[in-house]
Amino acid sequence: MTDLIHLTASELSSKLISGEVFSVEVTQAHLDRIAAVDGDVHAFLHLSKDALDTAAGVDVLRKSGSPLGPLAGVPIAIKDVLCTLDMPSTAGSKILEGWVPPYDATVVRKLREANLIPLGKTNMDEFAMGSSTEFSAYGPTHNPWDLDRIPGGSGGGSAAAVASFEAPLAVGSDTGGSIRQPGAVTGTVGVKPTYGGVSRYGAIALASSLDQVGPVTRTVLDAALLHDVIGGHDPRDSTSLKDEWPSFAAAARKGGSTPSLKGVRVGVVKELDAPGFQAGVTQRFHETLDLLQRNGAEIVEVSAPNFEYAVAAYYLILPAEASSNLAKFDSVRFGLRVNPVGGGTVEDVMAATREAGFGPEVKRRIILGTYALSAGYYDAYYGSAQKVRTLIQRDFASAFEKADILISPAAPTTAFKLGEKIDDPLAMYLNDVTTIPANLAGIPGMSIPMGLAPEDGLPTGLQLMAPARADARLYEHGAAIEALLEQSWGHTLISQAPSL
Ligand code: GLN
């Protein structure tokens, strides 16, 4: 038997289609892997009790000759921010401990309809606020490359599950970088689709104008295959685009089959190639630029002068929207309820519940957001931040006149040590300095492995960005760049990960 856990989703798909393996075997192999390593990694918060039964059902369907999609029978891990009918959905918070939603998120429904096998729910920073998964109320996830280090956040659980071969695929959510930054520090691939490209229905909201659900995988092709399943219009999400999307898998196959960047204008954003980044990250980034140039890319420098304000604007807009979204956790409708000793009014119960149910980062952002939205300060803070957002969108528009795609490091450093930044909110916020602009503008972004940093031997990530709706361009050029990098190394990056 081949080592099923080390195969990509697309390789598993071929073996399932040819009948060489059954979904039950593939699913069992991943459950065994989870049992062996998740005590150390802690990627999962809940495991599905039904995974093997679901897999057996798909095997029966296949035997009966039913037409099945390419990822049918392939296991997947789901970030705990997505509502699932059959498993708790806590968003990493105590306030939702044990809460089982009465409906599936649209993305989850699509996964089930495409016959993927949900393995369980993955750990995350509480309500997706964080860059290290240390703000989970259920304890941190550990980076499989070095268990003393963070796996990125907020979707550290999804990235670690994929990097440690506990799952071939996962879904995450990205409000300011929570798919791409974990991808960068775990040597995996992460995609934030165009805003509105994937339904947010049933994704527990952090900041509604920034949130997008997207793929977490080990290859660009796998991300494309998964995006083809979860994307598309959803009448239940008022911001969902009505576009007909091309096949992202076809785009990835095109780019990966004869990898070249001939004639592609690759823009390097001056402001995202910053002197403060870790030396090994900058070194790998510049080597990648040379590689792309040798393979036909026309490298152009672009300037985005307003990116310098992106993090500041984001940390006003996000807390403002979060403070409003989290107001529904009122101890009345669902989740935790704490009765103050000696009783009290409804307000007292609400206050006691929020005090016990929300962690420190969530409280910090609710206070910030409420302040930024308060009468008298609204224009000065929230209003100004929205204006900066428009300026950033204009920076992107002029950059995309000169370039077909933009590239930058996906994170300024490799994975840092657990505990290193937890008491320093500003240091934590700066981890997303390269990813936040794409969320503010609603454009798609992808992170792919860019090599190991020479000073610590840990993964670095390359970010690619494209204009809104041009996600297919990311898959085509992302697959080409991935193939060129792997040719230059002589192996895939993930194959260098320690086996735990
Ligand atoms: N790290 C960023 C934050 O803390 C991004 C989070 C996310 O994308 N969900 O807000």
Residues whose N, C-alpha, C, O or C-beta is under 5 A from the ligand:
A	BS01	LIG	A128 M129 G130 S131 G153 S154 S173 D174 T175 G176 G177 S178 D432
